[in-house]
Amino acid sequence: MTELRPHFHDELAQLEGDLVLMGEQATAMIRDSVAALAAGDVAAAAEVIERDDPVDDLYLGVHSRWLETMALQTPVAIDLRLMSVILHVNSHLERIADLAVTVAKITQASNGLPHDPTMVSHLQEMGEIVASMVRAAMEAFAARDLTAALSLPEMDRPVNRLNRNMVREVARLAGDPELLEWGVRMMVVARTLERAGDNAVDVAEQLAFLLTGEFREFTDASHHD
């Protein structure tokens, strides 16, 4: 079947290549959005927002070609499983880029407010971990590395812990209304980064499904560790 359908498998390879590119861009957007937040750099935040358009173009292109390929090639067995995974990973990467945009927009909205260095440091830590998670998930996908995919939940645990701790950190700011306003917005940033991490875990789950034929959630994202 593979020898008889070279065009089909070339198209699959191109779709995967676009996903890898999306993963690289989404990873950079997460990292750069948090860097802009930490620096209070609204210009850098605006650049992150602008970079969402190319990701959206890739997303739409993959989706359009996916539909065309499904209609013309009628894939079966493992090819059909890969097509399903491509569609899901495409959506998760687009969401991660959108979440980076959310962080950048909060940076813009928080311009001029006082900030707490400890909370900023914790958000930077979250951002680095989440960016590493997205990169690790996509490297596992490209290499078909199940062991690497299974490591994503462990990487996600400190992200969840840091997000939970944000409530206590914001409570420390209650005596200063402007600082408290900033802190509440940072809680949204923390939750946004946690969601990006969850999407990276979802990518790894899709790879496990591709390799094993069985879908299972690595962790229940609706419950804390």
C-alpha positions as CSV (number, residue, x, y, z in Angstrom):
1,M,0.0,0.0,0.0
2,T,2.8,2.4,0.9
3,E,4.5,1.9,-2.5
4,L,1.3,2.4,-4.4
5,R,0.5,5.7,-2.7
6,P,3.7,7.8,-2.6
7,H,1.8,11.1,-3.0
8,F,-0.4,10.3,0.1
9,H,2.6,9.6,2.3
10,D,4.4,12.7,0.9
11,E,1.4,14.7,2.0
12,L,1.5,13.2,5.4
13,A,5.2,14.1,5.7
14,Q,4.4,17.7,4.7
15,L,1.6,17.9,7.2
16,E,3.9,16.7,10.0
17,G,6.5,19.1,8.9
18,D,4.1,22.0,9.3
19,L,3.2,20.7,12.7
20,V,6.8,20.7,13.8
21,L,7.1,24.3,12.5
22,M,4.0,25.3,14.5
23,G,5.5,23.7,17.6
24,E,8.7,25.7,17.2
25,Q,6.8,28.9,16.8
26,A,4.4,28.2,19.7
27,T,7.3,27.3,22.0
28,A,9.0,30.6,21.2
29,M,5.8,32.5,21.7
30,I,5.3,31.1,25.1
31,R,8.9,31.9,26.1
32,D,8.8,35.4,24.6
33,S,5.5,36.3,26.1
34,V,6.7,35.5,29.6
35,A,9.9,37.4,29.0
36,A,7.9,40.4,27.9
37,L,5.8,40.1,31.0
38,A,8.8,39.9,33.3
39,A,10.4,42.9,31.6
40,G,7.2,44.9,31.4
41,D,8.0,45.3,27.7
42,V,4.8,46.2,25.9
43,A,6.6,46.4,22.5
44,A,7.9,42.9,22.9
45,A,4.4,41.8,23.9
46,A,3.0,43.4,20.7
47,E,5.5,41.4,18.7
48,V,4.3,38.1,20.2
49,I,0.7,39.1,19.3
50,E,1.7,39.8,15.7
51,R,3.4,36.4,15.5
52,D,0.1,34.6,16.0
53,D,-1.0,35.3,12.4
54,P,1.6,33.0,10.8
55,V,0.7,30.3,13.3
56,D,-3.0,30.7,12.4
57,D,-2.0,30.5,8.7
58,L,-0.2,27.2,9.3
59,Y,-3.1,25.9,11.3
60,L,-5.6,26.7,8.6
61,G,-3.4,25.3,5.9
62,V,-2.9,22.0,7.7
63,H,-6.7,21.8,8.4
64,S,-7.5,22.5,4.7
65,R,-5.0,20.0,3.3
66,W,-6.1,17.5,5.9
67,L,-9.7,17.7,4.6
68,E,-8.5,17.4,1.0
69,T,-6.3,14.4,1.9
70,M,-9.2,12.7,3.7
71,A,-11.5,13.2,0.8
72,L,-9.1,12.1,-1.9
73,Q,-7.1,9.3,-0.3
74,T,-9.6,7.6,2.1
75,P,-6.8,6.4,4.5
76,V,-7.1,3.2,6.4
77,A,-5.6,1.5,9.5
78,I,-2.4,3.2,10.8
79,D,-2.7,6.0,8.2
80,L,-6.2,6.9,9.5
81,R,-4.9,7.0,13.0
82,L,-2.1,9.3,12.0
83,M,-4.6,11.6,10.2
84,S,-6.6,11.8,13.4
85,V,-3.6,12.6,15.5
86,I,-2.4,15.3,13.0
87,L,-5.8,17.0,13.3
88,H,-5.7,17.0,17.1
89,V,-2.1,18.1,17.4
90,N,-2.8,20.9,15.0
91,S,-5.6,22.2,17.3
92,H,-3.5,21.9,20.4
93,L,-0.6,23.9,18.9
94,E,-2.9,26.6,17.7
95,R,-4.3,26.9,21.2
96,I,-0.9,27.1,22.8
97,A,0.0,30.0,20.5
98,D,-3.3,31.7,21.5
99,L,-2.5,31.3,25.1
100,A,0.8,33.0,24.6
101,V,-1.1,35.9,23.0
102,T,-3.3,36.0,26.1
103,V,-0.1,36.4,28.3
104,A,1.1,39.2,26.0
105,K,-2.2,41.0,26.1
106,I,-2.2,40.9,29.9
107,T,1.3,42.4,29.8
108,Q,-0.1,45.3,27.8
109,A,-3.1,45.7,30.1
110,S,-0.9,45.7,33.2
111,N,1.5,48.4,31.9
112,G,2.2,51.0,34.6
113,L,1.0,48.9,37.5
114,P,3.5,48.0,40.3
115,H,4.7,44.4,40.5
116,D,6.0,41.8,42.9
117,P,9.4,40.3,42.0
118,T,8.7,37.0,43.7
119,M,5.6,36.4,41.6
120,V,7.4,37.5,38.4
121,S,10.1,34.9,39.2
122,H,7.5,32.2,39.6
123,L,5.8,33.1,36.4
124,Q,9.2,33.0,34.6
125,E,9.8,29.5,36.0
126,M,6.4,28.4,34.8
127,G,7.0,29.8,31.3
128,E,10.3,28.1,31.0
129,I,8.8,24.7,32.0
130,V,5.8,25.1,29.7
131,A,8.0,26.0,26.7
132,S,10.2,23.0,27.5
133,M,7.1,20.8,27.6
134,V,5.9,22.0,24.2
135,R,9.3,21.4,22.7
136,A,9.6,18.0,24.4
137,A,6.1,16.9,23.2
138,M,6.9,17.9,19.6
139,E,10.4,16.2,19.6
140,A,8.7,13.1,20.9
141,F,6.1,13.3,18.1
142,A,8.7,13.8,15.4
143,A,10.8,10.9,16.8
144,R,7.8,8.6,17.6
145,D,9.3,8.4,21.1
146,L,6.7,6.9,23.5
147,T,9.1,7.0,26.5
148,A,9.6,10.8,26.0
149,A,5.9,11.3,25.6
150,L,5.2,9.6,28.9
151,S,7.6,12.0,30.7
152,L,5.2,15.0,30.1
153,P,3.0,14.5,33.1
154,E,6.1,14.6,35.4
155,M,7.2,17.9,33.7
156,D,3.7,19.3,34.3
157,R,3.6,18.8,38.0
158,P,5.7,21.9,39.0
159,V,3.5,24.0,36.7
160,N,0.4,22.9,38.5
161,R,2.1,23.5,41.9
162,L,3.2,27.0,40.9
163,N,-0.3,27.8,39.6
164,R,-1.9,26.7,42.9
165,N,0.5,28.7,44.9
166,M,-0.5,31.9,43.1
167,V,-3.6,32.3,45.3
168,R,-1.4,32.6,48.4
169,E,1.0,34.9,46.7
170,V,-1.8,37.3,45.6
171,A,-3.3,37.3,49.1
172,R,0.0,38.8,50.3
173,L,-0.7,41.9,48.2
174,A,-4.1,42.7,49.7
175,G,-2.8,45.8,51.4
176,D,-2.0,47.6,48.2
177,P,-4.9,48.0,45.8
178,E,-2.8,48.6,42.7
179,L,-0.4,45.8,43.5
180,L,-3.4,43.6,44.2
181,E,-4.9,44.4,40.8
182,W,-1.6,43.4,39.2
183,G,-1.6,40.2,41.2
184,V,-5.1,39.2,40.2
185,R,-4.0,39.6,36.5
186,M,-0.9,37.4,37.2
187,M,-3.2,34.7,38.5
188,V,-4.8,34.7,35.1
189,V,-1.3,34.5,33.5
190,A,-0.5,31.5,35.8
191,R,-3.8,29.7,34.8
192,T,-3.1,30.5,31.1
193,L,0.4,28.9,31.4
194,E,-1.1,25.9,33.1
195,R,-3.5,25.5,30.2
196,A,-0.6,25.7,27.8
197,G,1.1,22.9,29.7
198,D,-2.1,20.8,29.6
199,N,-2.1,21.2,25.8
200,A,1.5,20.0,25.6
201,V,0.4,16.9,27.6
202,D,-2.5,16.4,25.2
203,V,0.0,16.3,22.3
204,A,1.9,13.6,24.1
205,E,-1.3,11.7,24.6
206,Q,-2.0,11.8,20.9
207,L,1.4,10.4,20.2
208,A,0.8,7.5,22.6
209,F,-2.5,6.8,20.8
210,L,-0.7,6.8,17.5
211,L,1.9,4.3,18.7
212,T,-0.3,2.0,20.8
213,G,-3.7,2.3,19.2
214,E,-5.2,3.0,22.6
215,F,-6.1,6.4,23.9
216,R,-5.8,7.2,27.6
217,E,-5.3,10.4,29.5
218,F,-2.0,10.6,31.2
219,T,-3.5,12.8,33.9
220,D,-6.9,14.2,34.6
221,A,-6.5,17.9,33.8
222,S,-9.6,18.7,35.7
223,H,-8.0,17.6,39.0
224,H,-4.8,18.8,40.6
225,D,-1.9,16.6,41.3
